[in-house]
């Protein structure tokens, strides 16, 4: 039987400030399934002045739920994520965009109504309620963490190979895809933050590459208790060059400045989603060299 833990809300009285920041949890009788994890996909851009507030919201939610919250920052759109032209300024020259991020943005229609926007486990796609403002994230996360899950995920990874183990908790029809991503944190580069241009902003959870996005298994039914093993050989240099080429040759107003990856700051994010509803049902993250 699933174990549940109670989230105890701590209220801090701050006499010097009348503004309360962070996520707002109004249901004090909340319960969390400790086996459930939630993916927050933060669609963002370094030219988006309000996007750092969304990143800070993710950190606030993470402070409440810890490692049950996994974030992925996806830089998209020519308005907010393109690099400046070389003759504009020496700042904002980096291109954080990826082919996969641009494809997701187009498929899910996220940035068309402005940024920041995010998806919580991609729920609501069928009724077009999936693109959420940052102030909606905390309550949706709280509801997602109450759900049971049919899968658990564990990952072994280094700079040459990634193996994802997906354990079936229950028997299900196989309508599921597995996605394996690389993300990088501690990237120091330019970011608009309100009225300020920050030269040494720390970009975290940045999507770098998608290693796999396809059916989790060729079986029609996945039996409870089985463990599915998926192994992928990777070459960081080749993946990095792919992003550089995408920026140079395909991305609108790209400049090829998409390299300088640091494998020591990278992580592997693996998630399983329902290929019909698009809902992400489980997610896991480990350091690349774990």
NORNORDA-V931952 format. One line per field, one symbol per residue. ss: DSSP state (H for helix, E for strand, C for the rest). A space follows every 50 residues. Layout:
BEGIN
ss->???
END
This chain:
BEGIN
ss->CCCEEECCCCCCCCCCCCCCCCCCCCCCCCEEECCCCEEEEEEECCCCCC HHHHHHHHHHHHHHHHHHEEEEEEECCCCCCCCCCCCCCCCCCCCCCCHH HHHHHHHHCCHHHCCCEEEECCCCCCCCCCCECHHHHHHHHHHHCCCCCC EEEEEEECCCEEEEEEEECCCEECCEEEEEEEEECCEEEEEEECCEEEEE EEECCEEEEEEEEEECCCCCEECCCCEEEEEEECCHHHHHHHHHHHHHHC CCCCCCCCCCCCHHHEEEEEEEEECCCCCEEEEEEEECCC
END
